Amino acid sequence: MPKLYEYFGLVIFFYANEHEPVHVHGNCQGREGRAELIIVDGVITEIRFGGAAGRAPLAAKEAVLFKEIVTARAEDIVRKWIDFFVLNKPVPSERITRRLK
C-alpha cells in the first residue's frame, strides 16, 4: 500500500492492487474517501470525490482536507500512479505541514 502523502492526519495512498481509472484513497482514523482523476487526452479534466466501498466516510473537515490535497497535487498523483503501476518504481511519501489552498 504505497503512501503518497500525510496531510493533517489524513493519509493519501494507493492500494497495491489497484485498477484504472487513476484514483487515490484518503484515510483518517478508519474513515475513508476516494478521488478518481478523469484524464482525457493526457489532461486531468475532472476529479470525482466519493466514499470508499465498505468504509465509513470521511468526516466533513477531513473531506475538505482530502479535496484540498488531491486538487493541489493531481498532476503529481498521476505521475506517482504511472511510476508505481506502470513502471514498477517505488514512490516516495511526503508529509505536508502547510495548508495547500
C-alpha positions in Angstrom: 0.0 0.0 0.0 2.1 3.0 -1.2 1.5 6.0 1.0 1.8 9.2 -1.0 1.1 12.0 1.5 0.3 12.7 5.1 -1.8 15.9 5.4 -3.0 17.0 8.8 -3.9 13.5 10.0 -5.1 12.3 6.6 -3.1 9.6 4.8 -3.4 9.6 1.0 -2.5 6.3 -0.7 -3.0 3.7 -3.4 -3.9 0.2 -2.6 -1.2 -2.1 -4.1 -3.6 -4.0 -6.3 -5.4 -1.0 -7.8 -7.1 -0.8 -11.2 -7.8 2.1 -13.6 -9.1 4.8 -13.6 -6.4 6.6 -11.7 -7.6 7.2 -8.2 -6.4 7.6 -4.6 -7.8 6.9 -1.2 -7.7 9.2 1.8 -7.9 7.6 5.3 -8.3 9.1 8.7 -8.9 7.0 11.8 -10.7 4.3 9.8 -12.8 6.6 7.7 -12.1 6.7 4.0 -12.7 8.7 0.9 -11.8 8.1 -2.7 -10.9 10.5 -5.5 -11.0 9.5 -9.2 -8.9 11.6 -11.6 -10.6 11.7 -15.1 -7.9 12.1 -17.8 -8.8 13.0 -21.4 -6.0 13.2 -24.0 -3.4 13.3 -21.2 -5.1 16.2 -19.3 -6.9 15.9 -16.0 -10.4 17.2 -16.8 -12.3 16.4 -13.6 -11.8 15.0 -10.1 -14.7 12.9 -8.7 -14.8 12.6 -4.9 -16.8 9.9 -3.1 -16.7 7.3 -0.4 -14.9 4.0 -0.4 -17.0 0.9 -0.5 -17.4 -0.8 2.8 -15.8 2.1 4.8 -17.2 4.8 6.9 -17.0 8.2 5.0 -14.5 10.9 5.9 -15.8 13.5 8.4 -16.7 16.9 6.9 -13.3 18.5 7.8 -11.4 15.5 6.6 -13.2 15.6 3.3 -12.3 19.3 2.9 -8.6 18.4 3.5 -8.8 15.5 1.1 -10.2 17.7 -1.7 -7.5 20.3 -1.0 -4.6 17.9 -1.3 -5.9 15.9 -4.3 -6.8 19.0 -6.2 -3.4 20.7 -5.4 -1.4 17.5 -6.2 -3.4 16.0 -9.0 -0.6 16.0 -11.6 1.8 14.5 -9.0 -0.7 11.8 -8.2 -0.9 10.8 -11.9 2.9 10.7 -12.1 3.1 8.6 -9.0 0.4 6.2 -10.4 2.5 5.8 -13.6 5.7 5.3 -11.6 4.1 2.7 -9.3 1.7 0.8 -11.5 3.3 1.1 -15.0 7.0 1.5 -14.3 7.1 -0.6 -11.1 9.1 2.1 -9.3 8.8 3.0 -5.6 7.0 6.2 -4.8 8.2 8.5 -2.0 5.9 9.6 0.8 5.7 13.2 1.7 4.4 14.8 4.9 2.8 18.2 4.2 2.5 20.5 7.2 1.2 23.7 5.5 -2.3 24.2 4.0 -2.4 23.9 0.2 -5.4 26.0 -0.6 
